[in-house]
Amino acid sequence: MKIRTIYKLFLGLVLSFTATSCEDFLDVNADPNNPSYIPVENRIIGAITMSNGASQWRASREITAVVQYAASGLRASGAETWNFSASNFFWQNAYTWAIPNCVDLVVQGQEEGSPHFAGVGRTLEALNFGMLTDQFGRIPVTSAYDGVSQVNLTPSFDEQELVYQLVIEKLDEAIAFFNASENAKGLNQAGGDIMYQGDVNKWRRFAYSLKARYLNHLSKKSNYDPQAILAAVENGFNADNMDAEFPYLEGGQATEANPWSNVGYGGFTSPTSPRYFSYTQFFVDLLKTLPVTNSAYTDPRIGIIMNPAPADGEFRGLIPGEGVPGGREGNGPFFNGDDYGRVTGGFYSRPDSPFPFMTYSELKFIEAEARLRSGDNGGALAAYEEGVRANMRKLGVPADEIDAFWQAVLDDGVNAHFNDLTTGLSHIMRQKYITQVFNPETWVDMRRMDFSQDIYGPSLRQPSNLNPLFGPGEWMRAMIYEGNEMVRNGDNVGDNSPEVRLKTPLWWDTAN
């Protein structure tokens, strides 16, 4: 299979880098016996792969339990009870592997007269910086690796307001690169565009879609601009099969399989290392009730996402922080892990399940929120409906079941619900949660909504055995900086104590 050959080629390139320390990896002194030049057409796979596996997967793994997608089955496990230390990998991986691959693609694409490659690099670079700032707040951007200057091992940290300006600027620059008519090489000349196979239009629409995402994050700020968001949406994804997603493989090496699967490199869902082996009861409840009224209705996607319990055919999940055995009060004791909605084996966790950076469904929910906030209730409802239907089509739900679900939503009063901001947002955010499984973007939404039960329903509660730093009603707002950065660059990191980092809201998470 051609794509597997590309993966093996790229793995060799990665190993040549990762055999050394972070400093050596970014050393600008070239070894004449090991030339660093790689043709631009062979670099694109590195930027895509590292943005996924080294960056987004790590970001996802660190917050999946925080937003209550999944639980470990171990009582009081660290992530699901918000007991975090500085031993995270997202930060190090993003700055050591993902961002340098993206930046080099930008620099070399421009040097070689192939601006479309530069557009890919800028798009993914913006995505990486966006994911980083959304978990940490202040991050290095202006003093980060630029592909030209000597590497700065003690970079200064930019305030998040500036970071957001720079992310939007990078996306605008990417769009300009994609609009260039003269290109020396096609994006998929060497088969390295494993996401869009050289389709520049889809890459351009991905950049516009990301722009809409990051503009929409500013819903608490006075400069929130629904019309700017909708302008980006207009040029973003406009149909099924446009999702920006990483194509994992089945039957290959562990590193080629989805890391949430039972054979993926993450290994955290295997029976011998069950970091997150069950979906939570909160997630199950979202799939068994309708928004706002919380009327009982089983979403047709539930059996596609997870398996029912062999004991009684019911769908149930774990309560974060309680572990197994147990279960929800009234369900009785279920000691077999299979009696909970195991993470492995469902739509999002098969070996070949793609891992999206961003989807058409997400963009429609962004559009729905922007229209609702601007007073266009009818347009918001139409965008919301398309977001729901698009995700159901993606998961393979039969058309008659999609129609039946939507009729139930109509019968439950959705038209009236979209005449109110809170109840309209409840529809949008609950459905967006269901469609964004494992994506770190969900933590952004839940913080923007202040973890409101009016939005997410009565099942959203603080975990059991909670980190004692948190009092009633307090939710985790940011991540601790990675330990190596603290050791090497502590003056710029500042106070990295859990009581400050975990509880202090980011810039966009405060109103002005």
C-alpha positions as semicolon CSV with decimal commas, in nm:
position;residue;x (nm);y (nm);z (nm)
1;M;0,000;0,000;0,000
2;K;0,155;0,330;-0,108
3;I;0,059;0,527;0,201
4;R;0,225;0,268;0,428
5;T;0,548;0,305;0,232
6;I;0,532;0,680;0,293
7;Y;0,481;0,621;0,665
8;K;0,791;0,403;0,680
9;L;0,995;0,664;0,492
10;F;0,876;0,930;0,731
11;L;0,946;0,712;1,034
12;G;1,307;0,689;0,924
13;L;1,325;1,067;0,898
14;V;1,172;1,105;1,241
15;L;1,414;0,860;1,399
16;S;1,707;1,051;1,255
17;F;1,582;1,354;1,448
18;T;1,452;1,198;1,769
19;A;1,768;0,999;1,843
20;T;1,912;1,320;1,986
21;S;1,810;1,565;2,256
22;C;1,575;1,860;2,204
23;E;1,872;2,092;2,168
24;D;2,042;1,868;1,913
25;F;1,719;1,826;1,721
26;L;1,704;2,199;1,665
27;D;2,081;2,246;1,616
28;V;2,148;2,466;1,316
29;N;2,499;2,323;1,265
30;A;2,465;2,079;0,975
31;D;2,644;1,745;0,974
32;P;2,801;1,701;0,625
33;N;2,774;1,323;0,664
34;N;2,404;1,344;0,744
35;P;2,263;1,620;0,523
36;S;1,953;1,791;0,659
37;Y;1,810;1,891;0,321
38;I;1,485;1,714;0,244
39;P;1,286;1,810;-0,068
40;V;0,977;2,012;0,015
41;E;0,749;1,749;-0,136
42;N;0,880;1,503;0,124
43;R;0,839;1,745;0,414
44;I;0,461;1,781;0,402
45;I;0,400;1,437;0,554
46;G;0,615;1,536;0,851
47;A;0,415;1,850;0,920
48;I;0,082;1,662;0,901
49;T;0,197;1,359;1,101
50;M;0,368;1,551;1,378
51;S;0,076;1,795;1,411
52;N;-0,142;1,493;1,474
53;G;0,057;1,234;1,665
54;A;0,307;1,450;1,851
55;S;0,076;1,745;1,911
56;Q;-0,300;1,696;1,891
57;W;-0,298;1,339;2,026
58;R;-0,098;1,452;2,330
59;A;-0,326;1,751;2,387
60;S;-0,626;1,522;2,357
61;R;-0,489;1,259;2,594
62;E;-0,430;1,519;2,864
63;I;-0,783;1,664;2,867
64;T;-1,009;1,374;2,763
65;A;-1,087;1,292;3,125
66;V;-1,114;1,660;3,224
67;V;-1,407;1,708;2,986
68;Q;-1,549;1,369;3,089
69;Y;-1,540;1,186;2,759
70;A;-1,371;0,889;2,923
71;A;-1,264;0,745;3,257
72;S;-0,985;0,508;3,353
73;G;-1,171;0,263;3,570
74;L;-0,916;0,334;3,843
75;R;-1,052;0,512;4,150
76;A;-0,920;0,868;4,179
77;S;-0,696;0,851;3,871
78;G;-0,500;1,173;3,824
79;A;-0,642;1,316;3,503
80;E;-1,008;1,258;3,580
81;T;-0,976;1,407;3,931
82;W;-0,764;1,701;3,804
83;N;-0,446;1,602;3,986
84;F;-0,195;1,724;3,727
85;S;0,178;1,774;3,761
86;A;0,432;1,921;3,518
87;S;0,497;1,586;3,347
88;N;0,298;1,658;3,032
89;F;0,420;1,584;2,679
90;F;0,206;1,807;2,458
91;W;0,423;2,115;2,518
92;Q;0,754;1,943;2,448
93;N;0,627;1,750;2,148
94;A;0,464;2,053;1,986
95;Y;0,772;2,274;2,017
96;T;1,029;2,004;1,941
97;W;0,862;1,808;1,662
98;A;0,538;1,956;1,527
99;I;0,609;2,328;1,495
100;P;0,963;2,289;1,346
101;N;0,822;2,060;1,075
102;C;0,554;2,318;0,994
103;V;0,793;2,615;0,997
104;D;1,050;2,439;0,777
105;L;0,773;2,362;0,529
106;V;0,685;2,733;0,514
107;V;1,046;2,846;0,469
108;Q;1,136;2,585;0,211
109;G;0,809;2,622;0,021
110;Q;0,884;2,991;-0,027
111;E;1,249;2,930;-0,116
112;E;1,158;2,670;-0,378
113;G;0,879;2,871;-0,540
114;S;0,603;2,644;-0,407
115;P;0,383;2,867;-0,190
116;H;0,112;2,603;-0,158
117;F;0,351;2,406;0,065
118;A;0,408;2,723;0,265
119;G;0,030;2,749;0,301
120;V;0,010;2,398;0,445
121;G;0,290;2,479;0,688
122;R;0,130;2,804;0,801
123;T;-0,212;2,640;0,846
124;L;-0,073;2,363;1,063
125;E;0,158;2,603;1,247
126;A;-0,147;2,816;1,338
127;L;-0,331;2,504;1,451
128;N;-0,044;2,399;1,677
129;F;-0,004;2,741;1,834
130;G;-0,383;2,759;1,873
131;M;-0,400;2,426;2,055
132;L;-0,106;2,522;2,277
133;T;-0,242;2,859;2,382
134;D;-0,586;2,711;2,447
135;Q;-0,436;2,474;2,703
136;F;-0,166;2,696;2,853
137;G;-0,247;3,062;2,781
138;R;0,083;3,253;2,748
139;I;0,318;3,074;2,507
140;P;0,626;3,158;2,295
141;V;0,534;3,256;1,939
142;T;0,734;3,564;1,840
143;S;1,052;3,409;1,985
144;A;0,977;3,049;1,881
145;Y;1,164;2,857;1,610
146;D;1,140;3,043;1,278
147;G;1,345;2,819;1,049
148;V;1,607;3,089;0,991
149;S;1,748;3,221;1,319
150;Q;1,951;3,043;1,585
151;V;1,719;2,851;1,815
152;N;1,631;3,034;2,137
153;L;1,623;2,787;2,426
154;T;1,485;3,046;2,670
155;P;1,212;3,211;2,462
156;S;0,990;3,484;2,602
157;F;0,619;3,412;2,643
158;D;0,363;3,616;2,449
159;E;0,037;3,715;2,616
160;Q;-0,258;3,520;2,483
161;E;-0,427;3,822;2,327
162;L;-0,121;3,868;2,105
163;V;-0,101;3,495;2,035
164;Y;-0,456;3,502;1,901
165;Q;-0,372;3,794;1,673
166;L;-0,072;3,601;1,542
167;V;-0,275;3,282;1,486
168;I;-0,526;3,474;1,273
169;E;-0,241;3,645;1,084
170;K;-0,082;3,308;1,010
171;L;-0,410;3,173;0,876
172;D;-0,455;3,481;0,656
173;E;-0,101;3,432;0,527
174;A;-0,177;3,066;0,459
175;I;-0,484;3,163;0,257
176;A;-0,272;3,405;0,053
177;F;-0,021;3,126;-0,014
178;F;-0,301;2,896;-0,132
179;N;-0,427;3,169;-0,366
180;A;-0,090;3,186;-0,543
181;S;-0,114;3,072;-0,904
182;E;0,252;2,985;-0,965
183;N;0,385;2,673;-0,794
184;A;0,694;2,475;-0,886
185;K;0,564;2,154;-0,732
186;G;0,224;2,008;-0,656
187;L;0,135;1,933;-0,295
188;N;0,105;1,561;-0,356
189;Q;0,398;1,528;-0,596
190;A;0,563;1,265;-0,375
191;G;0,239;1,129;-0,228
192;G;0,302;1,310;0,099
193;D;-0,028;1,496;0,128
194;I;-0,191;1,212;0,318
195;M;-0,483;1,433;0,420
196;Y;-0,609;1,601;0,101
197;Q;-0,403;1,436;-0,177
198;G;-0,298;1,773;-0,317
199;D;-0,642;1,940;-0,321
200;V;-0,549;2,305;-0,261
201;N;-0,913;2,411;-0,238
202;K;-0,970;2,182;0,060
203;W;-0,655;2,311;0,231
204;R;-0,776;2,669;0,175
205;R;-1,117;2,584;0,320
206;F;-0,945;2,420;0,618
207;A;-0,756;2,744;0,687
208;Y;-1,077;2,948;0,667
209;S;-1,254;2,699;0,895
210;L;-0,978;2,730;1,155
211;K;-1,006;3,107;1,133
212;A;-1,377;3,079;1,216
213;R;-1,292;2,852;1,510
214;Y;-1,043;3,088;1,670
215;L;-1,255;3,397;1,613
216;N;-1,547;3,218;1,778
217;H;-1,340;3,148;2,088
218;L;-1,368;3,515;2,177
219;S;-1,735;3,492;2,279
220;K;-1,662;3,642;2,623
221;K;-1,465;3,936;2,484
222;S;-1,600;4,275;2,380
223;N;-1,443;4,240;2,034
224;Y;-1,638;3,922;1,951
225;D;-1,747;3,968;1,589
226;P;-2,013;3,727;1,457
227;Q;-1,995;3,875;1,108
228;A;-1,621;3,810;1,081
229;I;-1,685;3,453;1,191
230;L;-1,959;3,406;0,933
231;A;-1,736;3,552;0,661
232;A;-1,477;3,286;0,740
233;V;-1,747;3,018;0,756
234;E;-1,863;3,118;0,407
235;N;-1,522;3,022;0,270
236;G;-1,471;2,718;0,492
237;F;-1,589;2,358;0,465
238;N;-1,913;2,345;0,268
239;A;-1,990;1,976;0,226
240;D;-1,931;1,627;0,364
241;N;-1,594;1,464;0,298
242;M;-1,401;1,786;0,359
243;D;-1,296;1,707;0,714
244;A;-0,931;1,767;0,796
245;E;-0,838;1,436;0,955
246;F;-0,540;1,209;0,997
247;P;-0,574;0,875;0,813
248;Y;-0,471;0,598;1,051
249;L;-0,414;0,249;0,913
250;E;-0,525;-0,100;1,010
251;G;-0,294;-0,399;0,997
252;G;0,034;-0,207;1,015
253;Q;0,267;-0,106;1,294
254;A;0,127;0,019;1,625
255;T;0,239;0,371;1,532
256;E;0,017;0,353;1,223
257;A;-0,301;0,272;1,419
258;N;-0,533;0,512;1,597
259;P;-0,384;0,553;1,948
260;W;-0,730;0,525;2,108
261;S;-0,764;0,172;1,966
262;N;-0,653;-0,144;2,144
263;V;-0,354;-0,179;1,913
264;G;-0,251;0,184;1,877
265;Y;0,079;0,320;1,998
266;G;-0,089;0,501;2,286
267;G;-0,163;0,167;2,447
268;F;-0,380;0,338;2,706
269;T;-0,700;0,159;2,613
270;S;-0,562;-0,195;2,615
271;P;-0,684;-0,438;2,884
272;T;-0,339;-0,436;3,045
273;S;-0,305;-0,056;3,055
274;P;-0,656;0,087;3,082
275;R;-0,590;0,458;3,117
276;Y;-0,924;0,542;2,955
277;F;-1,117;0,223;2,899
278;S;-1,473;0,348;2,942
279;Y;-1,683;0,638;2,828
280;T;-1,840;0,831;3,116
281;Q;-2,196;0,829;3,235
282;F;-2,213;1,199;3,148
283;F;-2,142;1,118;2,783
284;V;-2,391;0,831;2,790
285;D;-2,657;1,061;2,935
286;L;-2,601;1,314;2,656
287;L;-2,666;1,034;2,407
288;K;-2,983;0,920;2,587
289;T;-3,158;1,255;2,639
290;L;-3,252;1,560;2,434
291;P;-3,114;1,908;2,510
292;V;-3,296;2,160;2,731
293;T;-3,588;1,937;2,838
294;N;-3,366;1,634;2,905
295;S;-3,646;1,417;2,765
296;A;-3,550;1,054;2,716
297;Y;-3,451;0,972;2,359
298;T;-3,171;0,738;2,255
299;D;-2,944;0,891;1,996
300;P;-2,892;0,651;1,703
301;R;-2,516;0,712;1,723
302;I;-2,476;0,558;2,068
303;G;-2,440;0,200;1,940
304;I;-2,192;0,317;1,676
305;I;-1,975;0,496;1,932
306;M;-1,983;0,231;2,208
307;N;-2,111;-0,119;2,280
308;P;-2,396;-0,205;2,518
309;A;-2,334;-0,410;2,834
310;P;-2,336;-0,787;2,777
311;A;-2,507;-0,829;3,115
312;D;-2,829;-0,649;3,028
313;G;-2,793;-0,473;2,693
314;E;-2,790;-0,129;2,854
315;F;-2,555;0,158;2,776
316;R;-2,374;0,291;3,081
317;G;-2,050;0,465;3,161
318;L;-1,827;0,532;3,460
319;I;-1,856;0,818;3,707
320;P;-1,525;1,010;3,693
321;G;-1,315;0,941;4,000
322;E;-1,515;0,642;4,122
323;G;-1,367;0,359;3,921
324;V;-1,496;0,002;3,884
325;P;-1,693;-0,171;4,028
326;G;-1,982;0,057;4,099
327;G;-2,177;0,235;3,834
328;R;-2,455;0,485;3,864
329;E;-2,678;0,455;4,170
330;G;-2,979;0,243;4,084
331;N;-2,801;0,041;3,814
332;G;-2,665;-0,205;4,068
333;P;-2,307;-0,330;4,094
334;F;-2,145;-0,422;3,763
335;F;-1,801;-0,565;3,814
336;N;-1,717;-0,653;3,454
337;G;-1,556;-0,370;3,260
338;D;-1,744;-0,484;2,950
339;D;-2,066;-0,373;3,120
340;Y;-1,955;-0,013;3,068
341;G;-1,921;0,163;2,734
342;R;-1,567;0,065;2,648
343;V;-1,367;0,322;2,454
344;T;-1,214;0,061;2,224
345;G;-1,399;-0,081;1,927
346;G;-1,632;0,208;1,846
347;F;-1,634;0,458;1,562
348;Y;-1,366;0,680;1,713
349;S;-1,137;0,405;1,839
350;R;-1,088;0,142;1,573
351;P;-0,730;0,099;1,447
352;D;-0,820;0,277;1,122
353;S;-1,046;0,546;1,274
354;P;-0,932;0,885;1,142
355;F;-0,857;1,154;1,401
356;P;-0,999;1,490;1,286
357;F;-0,823;1,821;1,327
358;M;-1,151;1,986;1,230
359;T;-1,477;1,876;1,071
360;Y;-1,759;2,013;0,860
361;S;-1,993;1,946;1,154
362;E;-1,784;2,160;1,387
363;L;-1,794;2,448;1,139
364;K;-2,173;2,428;1,115
365;F;-2,201;2,447;1,495
366;I;-1,967;2,748;1,493
367;E;-2,194;2,907;1,234
368;A;-2,499;2,824;1,446
369;E;-2,346;2,989;1,753
370;A;-2,238;3,301;1,564
371;R;-2,581;3,339;1,406
372;L;-2,757;3,284;1,738
373;R;-2,541;3,548;1,909
374;S;-2,611;3,792;1,623
375;G;-2,988;3,747;1,649
376;D;-3,037;3,531;1,339
377;N;-3,229;3,257;1,518
378;G;-3,365;3,094;1,202
379;G;-3,022;3,080;1,039
380;A;-2,876;2,941;1,362
381;L;-3,132;2,661;1,371
382;A;-3,068;2,570;1,005
383;A;-2,690;2,555;1,062
384;Y;-2,744;2,351;1,378
385;E;-2,961;2,099;1,196
386;E;-2,699;2,057;0,923
387;G;-2,426;2,007;1,185
388;V;-2,625;1,728;1,348
389;R;-2,718;1,561;1,020
390;A;-2,362;1,587;0,882
391;N;-2,216;1,407;1,182
392;M;-2,481;1,136;1,165
393;R;-2,406;1,086;0,796
394;K;-2,035;1,062;0,880
395;L;-2,106;0,790;1,136
396;G;-2,322;0,596;0,891
397;V;-2,660;0,647;1,057
398;P;-2,938;0,544;0,814
399;A;-3,135;0,832;0,664
400;D;-3,466;0,724;0,821
401;E;-3,308;0,721;1,169
402;I;-3,160;1,067;1,110
403;D;-3,503;1,195;1,010
404;A;-3,664;1,029;1,312
405;F;-3,411;1,188;1,547
406;W;-3,468;1,532;1,400
407;Q;-3,844;1,491;1,422
408;A;-3,804;1,410;1,792
409;V;-3,598;1,728;1,835
410;L;-3,870;1,930;1,660
411;D;-4,143;1,771;1,872
412;D;-3,940;1,857;2,183
413;G;-3,955;2,230;2,105
414;V;-3,629;2,314;1,933
415;N;-3,782;2,604;1,737
416;A;-3,880;2,783;2,058
417;H;-3,547;2,694;2,219
418;F;-3,360;2,887;1,950
419;N;-3,544;3,204;2,050
420;D;-3,332;3,213;2,365
421;L;-2,951;3,230;2,385
422;T;-2,905;2,983;2,670
423;T;-3,140;2,714;2,544
424;G;-3,014;2,756;2,190
425;L;-2,656;2,718;2,311
426;S;-2,759;2,408;2,504
427;H;-2,858;2,242;2,177
428;I;-2,544;2,357;1,996
429;M;-2,294;2,269;2,267
430;R;-2,439;1,932;2,359
431;Q;-2,446;1,821;1,997
432;K;-2,102;1,969;1,935
433;Y;-1,970;1,769;2,232
434;I;-2,111;1,449;2,081
435;T;-1,947;1,517;1,745
436;Q;-1,605;1,621;1,882
437;V;-1,507;1,302;2,066
438;F;-1,150;1,327;2,206
439;N;-1,085;1,663;2,039
440;P;-0,914;1,913;2,275
441;E;-1,143;2,179;2,128
442;T;-1,419;2,053;2,360
443;W;-1,235;2,191;2,665
444;V;-1,242;2,536;2,503
445;D;-1,619;2,513;2,461
446;M;-1,684;2,392;2,815
447;R;-1,477;2,676;2,962
448;R;-1,651;2,931;2,739
449;M;-1,983;2,794;2,868
450;D;-1,850;2,793;3,228
451;F;-1,935;2,421;3,260
452;S;-2,299;2,522;3,297
453;Q;-2,560;2,256;3,369
454;D;-2,806;2,486;3,189
455;I;-2,597;2,419;2,879
456;Y;-2,474;2,061;2,928
457;G;-2,748;1,916;3,146
458;P;-2,772;1,791;3,505
459;S;-2,527;1,502;3,456
460;L;-2,229;1,737;3,432
461;R;-2,081;1,736;3,782
462;Q;-1,739;1,765;3,937
463;P;-1,566;1,427;3,961
464;S;-1,561;1,220;4,278
465;N;-1,242;1,222;4,486
466;L;-1,163;1,564;4,340
467;N;-0,824;1,732;4,379
468;P;-0,867;1,923;4,711
469;L;-0,738;2,241;4,544
470;F;-1,086;2,277;4,395
471;G;-1,389;2,380;4,594
472;P;-1,757;2,332;4,507
473;G;-1,839;2,479;4,168
474;E;-1,474;2,531;4,068
475;W;-1,357;2,382;3,739
476;M;-1,014;2,338;3,589
477;R;-0,925;2,632;3,360
478;A;-0,568;2,573;3,232
479;M;-0,283;2,322;3,220
480;I;0,049;2,323;3,408
481;Y;0,352;2,403;3,192
482;E;0,579;2,110;3,107
483;G;0,857;2,041;3,357
484;N;1,152;2,073;3,118
485;E;1,041;2,423;3,023
486;M;1,021;2,516;3,389
487;V;1,376;2,392;3,453
488;R;1,532;2,554;3,147
489;N;1,319;2,867;3,116
490;G;1,163;2,920;3,458
491;D;1,199;3,299;3,457
492;N;0,969;3,322;3,155
493;V;0,731;3,048;3,272
494;G;0,655;3,221;3,602
495;D;0,443;3,066;3,876
496;N;0,375;2,710;3,762
497;S;0,217;2,585;4,084
498;P;-0,099;2,374;4,045
499;E;-0,309;2,612;4,256
500;V;-0,228;2,895;4,012
501;R;-0,206;2,718;3,679
502;L;-0,506;2,486;3,714
503;K;-0,742;2,751;3,851
504;T;-0,652;3,071;3,665
505;P;-0,871;3,144;3,358
506;L;-0,707;3,219;3,025
507;W;-0,744;3,557;2,854
508;W;-1,036;3,454;2,634
509;D;-1,201;3,288;2,938
510;T;-1,255;3,625;3,109
511;A;-1,508;3,893;3,018
512;N;-1,412;4,249;2,934
